[in-house]
Amino acid sequence: MALVVVILAFVVFCALAVRQAPLWQWAVAALVLGLLTRVDAESGFRFTADGFLLLALFPGLVLALLCVPAVRIAVVTRPVYGAIKKMLPRVSRTEQEALDAGTVGWDAELFSGRPQWNKLLGIRKLTLTEEEQAFLEGPTNQVCAMIDDWDTRHNRADLSPEVWQFLKDNRFFGMLIAKEHGGLGFSAQAQSLVVSKIASRSAAAGITVMVPNSLGPGELLEKYGTPEQKEKFLSRLARGLEVPCFALTGSHAGSDAAGMRDVGVVTHGMFEGKQTLGVRLSWEKRYITLAPVATLVGLAFNLRDPENLLGRGTAIGITLALIPADFPGVEIGRRHFPARQAFMNGPTKGRNVFIPIDYLIGGTERVGQGWRMLMECLSTGRAISLPAIGSMSIKQSLRVTSAYARIRRQFGISVGVMEGVAEPLARMVKSAYAFEAARALTASMVDEGQKPSVLSALLKYRTTEAMRDRINDALDIHGGRGIQDGPSNYLFGAYQGVPVAITVEGANILTRTLITFAQGALRAHPFLYREIAAAQMRDQQAGLAAFDKAFGGHTSFMVRNIVSSFLHGLSFGRFASSPVSGEMAHWYRQLHRYSQAFALVADWTVAFLGGDLKRKQLLSGRMADILSDLYIMSATLKRFEDDGRIREDKPVVDAIMADCIAAIETNFFAVFSNFPNRLLAGAMHMLCFPLGRHARPSHDAQNYRFARAVMQPGAFRDRLTLGAYVSHDPWDATGMLEDALGKVVAAEEIEGRFIRAVKKGTIERRLDRDGVADAIEAGVLTAEDAVTLRAADEATERAIRVDDFEFDELAAKQFQRTPRIETAAE
Ligand SMILES: Cc1cc2nc3c(=O)[nH]c(=O)nc-3n(C[C@H](O)[C@H](O)[C@H](O)COP(=O)(O)OP(=O)(O)OC[C@H]3O[C@@H](n4cnc5c(N)ncnc54)[C@H](O)[C@@H]3O)c2cc1C
């Protein structure tokens, strides 16, 4: 009987823990089990009410007592509340505003360890309206065809006047502005696809279109502007009659932008000949995209009101203003030259510039809310722009590299069929699929009204890091052809632009090691945020009551994590949940299993490190990588479903899943071996991986097949490079590759015949295929075959050619060195 009770107790414990049962159910179960221990099977199941009965019922009685809120609060919650208040991470005002600015969605599901699949699969598929589709195929393709990347980045260091005008005339700068305000009113998905298609042609052009459609005056006015400001500016911005920039960063305030020194003081001053209420502003900003050509300057500064003229106290906080660039006192500096990119970027400053109060974005209603406004725009903007440019750079690199690897021959074969080259090419295939999946999923979330601050942060750093790695892969595969810069180099502009994507909208190191996990845990953890909020409440009683609720939930969450992680670890996730049946169910179960392990480790990490979490960046960086791999897995599985389970893509999905899981395990084990508390580290290891590590990355043979498949023109290659601008002009920098690939593939069988005849000695080996004539004579080739073969040769010749220049041609383009750099003191 004792053994039966022990087994029953274990089963009941697991069942209650996994269901996160309420406390009263635990109490009832404990009482029933206590009673059962007093039943003697050998004496005919007789119940014995001896002195041990009280002992057997003790756990159940304690739990029952804890069900009474007053008792629980007095005995457990109050002491824990006091102790935990000191341990929980402290949240500054700006952090609080950043946290409040975003929403949580799928990230919270991953943090919960028990994802509800409908919240992933229910997110709408990539959908565009007819108008958006027509814009992509019409004006977007047209402007792509107009852009000459070499001319842009080398000759002009600017877009051509025709391209600027076309962009303005066709309202490319007003995609996010609503139709009622004269803009295109496009969805996040459409904006992302338009920006990225342009970026596939020229990084500088992509960034130029991205900025007015990202965090900046247009978005700020749309969301927070007064009716007069909307009326005055939005239509002009949409039509390109005003060019905006937004200035947040200063020399002393980069990543810590909220620590800016730029100040505004509320006061009276003269404006248009009248005494007016306004702000006297001083600022010094740098790195501002579009500033050198801007007509409207958005500005963030710290507002003070020493005379309390606005009635909001003296220290108001970060506030935003919109000032015409030709306003007296506004200085737009000379151009910076970021990573030798041609887009406009430069400093701006002003000293004691008096602006009227209605230049403040949102008027006096919005003073002091600047940080929150910026963070709200950032949580959606960051989900659209840089992931679009990053994923497109990967796709575009794959498009050109897959063609080049096929047409470039060494040792008598295409370089892409050599295993060493196929390896990076296969990496490009997997990244192209996975990052497009993540881009599309996140843009759809924005279109559904979410502001995914954590997911957009992790997507930004992961996509731009993958962009950096895949462009390096592309250059390695191209060898000298990718290095020799000139009009026919289609990789170098993107290569040079990588550091820009890595640094802007939150530099990647900061975004990975601070924002994603440290802030993500606060926001997306099911109970932590509520506990912190309760701990920070001024009213002690209300704080205690709120904490009691959150802490109760947190305790049952912890118990469930322990049991579920261990059971999933023991069974390798075989009994985890899946929304689908069949061959993909395995991957959903794995995703559930690893998100369960993540929930446990994240919870314990936050609980143990508390306020130290922001300093322990090596741990939080690895946790960010695990979370982002879980997200990439989710997006990949969703894309496969949304695309209608295309069989040809299944092996790619399998490989992405296997690689992500291998990376996740590596990061978990790095967390365990570096965790400051060895006991907890051992416990986490034992609970999540009771049988040790077992993940294997994707198989070599599988990866090799991807490389072979993508070197073939067709649906697989087109799907992987979806959205990239494809030129078919044989004299265009990228068009010549498409042309050559098609012709080389068409001539493949003929060439095989020709080479075999040369090897056999039927025809003589000669330079430059002069032997083709002999082959016709020998009956190896027909005249028609010879035409096909020559066309392939000519196209290949054109595509592998690199540029050369007159001796002083390049020197003539160099800029004169300007020795003087102005400092703030000047
Ligand atoms: C080409 C370009 C265009 C830009 N356009 C604009 C624009 O239009 N408007 C605008 O306002 N700004 C713009 N910026 C500024 C951009 O947002 C900043 O460069 C960025 O925020 C980083 O600031 P910083 O360069 O001063 O680096 P720093 O803040 O000096 O950071 C240096 C390094 O330290 C790391 N770091 C800093 N703090 C932490 C931390 N707490 N934890 C971990 N790591 C940390 C960073 O990740 C980075 O790697 C632009 C910048 C560039 C280069």
The ligand as an SDF file (V2000), in Angstrom:
LIG
                    3D

 53 58  0  0  0  0  0  0  0  0999 V2000
   24.9520   55.9650  -40.1780 C   0  0  0  0  0  0  0  0  0  0  0  0
   24.2360   56.3460  -38.9440 C   0  0  0  0  0  0  0  0  0  0  0  0
   22.9820   56.9270  -39.0250 C   0  0  0  0  0  0  0  0  0  0  0  0
   22.3290   57.3630  -37.8800 C   0  0  0  0  0  0  0  0  0  0  0  0
   21.1400   58.0360  -37.9800 N   0  0  0  0  0  0  0  0  0  0  0  0
   20.6170   58.6050  -36.8590 C   0  0  0  0  0  0  0  0  0  0  0  0
   19.4860   59.4600  -36.9440 C   0  0  0  0  0  0  0  0  0  0  0  0
   18.9210   59.6840  -38.0130 O   0  0  0  0  0  0  0  0  0  0  0  0
   19.0360   60.0390  -35.8160 N   0  0  0  0  0  0  0  0  0  0  0  0
   19.6130   59.8210  -34.5970 C   0  0  0  0  0  0  0  0  0  0  0  0
   19.1710   60.3780  -33.6170 O   0  0  0  0  0  0  0  0  0  0  0  0
   20.6790   58.9820  -34.4770 N   0  0  0  0  0  0  0  0  0  0  0  0
   21.2020   58.3910  -35.5770 C   0  0  0  0  0  0  0  0  0  0  0  0
   22.2980   57.5670  -35.4650 N   0  0  0  0  0  0  0  0  0  0  0  0
   22.8750   57.3120  -34.1560 C   0  0  0  0  0  0  0  0  0  0  0  0
   22.7650   55.8750  -33.6820 C   0  0  0  0  0  0  0  0  0  0  0  0
   21.4840   55.6240  -33.2050 O   0  0  0  0  0  0  0  0  0  0  0  0
   23.8570   55.6840  -32.6250 C   0  0  0  0  0  0  0  0  0  0  0  0
   25.0750   55.6140  -33.3380 O   0  0  0  0  0  0  0  0  0  0  0  0
   23.6660   54.4680  -31.7920 C   0  0  0  0  0  0  0  0  0  0  0  0
   22.5930   54.6610  -30.9250 O   0  0  0  0  0  0  0  0  0  0  0  0
   24.9020   54.1220  -30.9540 C   0  0  0  0  0  0  0  0  0  0  0  0
   25.4610   55.2450  -30.3290 O   0  0  0  0  0  0  0  0  0  0  0  0
   27.0260   55.5210  -30.4740 P   0  0  0  0  0  0  0  0  0  0  0  0
   27.3850   55.4050  -31.9030 O   0  0  0  0  0  0  0  0  0  0  0  0
   27.3220   56.8000  -29.7990 O   0  0  0  0  0  0  0  0  0  0  0  0
   27.7210   54.3270  -29.7140 O   0  0  0  0  0  0  0  0  0  0  0  0
   27.9940   54.2340  -28.1480 P   0  0  0  0  0  0  0  0  0  0  0  0
   26.7590   54.5460  -27.3950 O   0  0  0  0  0  0  0  0  0  0  0  0
   29.2100   54.9940  -27.8210 O   0  0  0  0  0  0  0  0  0  0  0  0
   28.2670   52.6840  -27.9540 O   0  0  0  0  0  0  0  0  0  0  0  0
   29.5320   52.0750  -28.1660 C   0  0  0  0  0  0  0  0  0  0  0  0
   29.3990   50.5720  -27.9570 C   0  0  0  0  0  0  0  0  0  0  0  0
   29.0040   50.2950  -26.6120 O   0  0  0  0  0  0  0  0  0  0  0  0
   27.8670   49.4500  -26.5830 C   0  0  0  0  0  0  0  0  0  0  0  0
   27.0430   49.8020  -25.4200 N   0  0  0  0  0  0  0  0  0  0  0  0
   26.6720   51.0550  -25.0060 C   0  0  0  0  0  0  0  0  0  0  0  0
   25.9320   50.9550  -23.8790 N   0  0  0  0  0  0  0  0  0  0  0  0
   25.8320   49.6430  -23.5730 C   0  0  0  0  0  0  0  0  0  0  0  0
   25.2120   48.8880  -22.5160 C   0  0  0  0  0  0  0  0  0  0  0  0
   24.5200   49.4640  -21.5320 N   0  0  0  0  0  0  0  0  0  0  0  0
   25.3550   47.5580  -22.5070 N   0  0  0  0  0  0  0  0  0  0  0  0
   26.0560   46.9380  -23.4810 C   0  0  0  0  0  0  0  0  0  0  0  0
   26.6610   47.5800  -24.5110 N   0  0  0  0  0  0  0  0  0  0  0  0
   26.5530   48.9130  -24.5500 C   0  0  0  0  0  0  0  0  0  0  0  0
   27.1470   49.7180  -27.9020 C   0  0  0  0  0  0  0  0  0  0  0  0
   26.3870   48.5840  -28.2840 O   0  0  0  0  0  0  0  0  0  0  0  0
   28.3120   49.9600  -28.8560 C   0  0  0  0  0  0  0  0  0  0  0  0
   28.7700   48.7270  -29.3290 O   0  0  0  0  0  0  0  0  0  0  0  0
   22.9410   57.1300  -36.6140 C   0  0  0  0  0  0  0  0  0  0  0  0
   24.1860   56.4980  -36.5410 C   0  0  0  0  0  0  0  0  0  0  0  0
   24.8380   56.1090  -37.6730 C   0  0  0  0  0  0  0  0  0  0  0  0
   26.1770   55.4760  -37.5470 C   0  0  0  0  0  0  0  0  0  0  0  0
  1  2  1  0
  2  3  1  0
  2 52  2  0
  3  4  2  0
  4  5  1  0
  4 50  1  0
  5  6  2  0
  6  7  1  0
  6 13  1  0
  7  8  2  0
  7  9  1  0
  9 10  1  0
 10 11  2  0
 10 12  1  0
 12 13  2  0
 13 14  1  0
 14 15  1  0
 14 50  1  0
 15 16  1  0
 16 17  1  0
 16 18  1  0
 18 19  1  0
 18 20  1  0
 20 21  1  0
 20 22  1  0
 22 23  1  0
 23 24  1  0
 24 25  2  0
 24 26  1  0
 24 27  1  0
 27 28  1  0
 28 29  2  0
 28 30  1  0
 28 31  1  0
 31 32  1  0
 32 33  1  0
 33 34  1  0
 33 48  1  0
 34 35  1  0
 35 36  1  0
 35 46  1  0
 36 37  1  0
 36 45  1  0
 37 38  2  0
 38 39  1  0
 39 40  1  0
 39 45  2  0
 40 41  1  0
 40 42  2  0
 42 43  1  0
 43 44  2  0
 44 45  1  0
 46 47  1  0
 46 48  1  0
 48 49  1  0
 50 51  2  0
 51 52  1  0
 52 53  1  0
M  END
$$$$
